[in-house]
Amino acid sequence: MRTKHPSDRNLARFTSIAVSPDKMEIGFTIESDTLAPDTVVGIFSKSTNIVKLLTSYYLGNEFISFSPNGTYFIYRGECWEAMCGLFVKDSKTLSEKASINNPEYVDSRQWDARFVQWIRENEVEYKLESINSNDVKIERKSF
């Protein structure tokens, strides 16, 4: 026999949703009332009907966007004190294609990475903001 339990569905919400160009993958960011302002990032594949969480709950995690053709997606994650890395993954296999601002020990991070734009299908432009000064660097990464 199934017992009815109160649901936490009303305590969480999507803070961002991005749909791939072919409409087969949906990237999202979720925030819960219990853990706000922390967020978790995930992706849903319509072809496999599977949801995969890409991060744990932490301040700064954010699903950003799919590449122009939808082959890849980028998200902010592995955050420490709201300083985050950027990660590019293959939309179908979820294999990592690029890791930006992701030192071995996240608490040694000195920069916060922010996505700027897709340059082309396999290249992104991003901004690094120093936590110790007003220094800002704009860089590109191909993969």
URLIN-V269548 format. One record per backbone hydrogen bond with DSSP energy under -1.0 kcal/mol. NH is the residue of the N-H (numbers start at 1). CO is the residue of the C=O. E is the energy in kcal/mol with one decimal. If there is no record, write none. Layout:
# URLIN-V269548
NH,CO,E + NH,CO,E
This chain:
# URLIN-V269548
11,8,-2.2 + 12,9,-1.1 + 13,31,-2.7 + 15,29,-2.8 + 16,29,-1.3 + 18,27,-2.7 + 20,25,-2.7 + 23,20,-2.1 + 26,44,-2.4 + 27,18,-3.0 + 28,42,-2.5 + 29,16,-2.1 + 30,40,-2.6 + 31,13,-2.5 + 33,11,-4.0 + 36,32,-1.2 + 38,35,-2.4 + 39,58,-1.9 + 40,30,-2.0 + 42,28,-2.3 + 43,52,-2.2 + 44,26,-2.7 + 45,50,-2.3 + 46,24,-3.2 + 49,45,-1.8 + 52,43,-2.8 + 54,41,-3.1 + 55,41,-1.2 + 58,39,-2.1 + 61,58,-1.3 + 62,76,-1.8 + 64,74,-2.1 + 65,74,-1.4 + 67,72,-2.8 + 70,67,-1.1 + 73,89,-1.9 + 74,65,-2.5 + 75,87,-1.9 + 76,62,-2.9 + 77,85,-2.1 + 80,83,-2.3 + 83,80,-1.7 + 85,77,-2.6 + 86,100,-2.2 + 87,75,-2.5 + 88,98,-2.5 + 89,73,-2.3 + 90,95,-2.5 + 91,71,-3.0 + 94,90,-1.9 + 97,88,-3.3 + 98,88,-1.6 + 100,86,-2.9 + 108,105,-2.4 + 109,106,-1.6 + 112,129,-2.4 + 113,84,-1.9 + 114,127,-2.8 + 116,125,-2.7 + 117,125,-1.6 + 119,123,-2.4 + 120,123,-1.4 + 123,120,-1.9 + 124,141,-2.3 + 125,117,-3.1 + 126,139,-2.9 + 127,114,-3.3 + 128,137,-3.0 + 129,112,-2.4 + 130,135,-2.6 + 131,110,-2.3 + 137,128,-2.4 + 139,126,-2.8 + 141,124,-2.4 + 143,122,-2.0
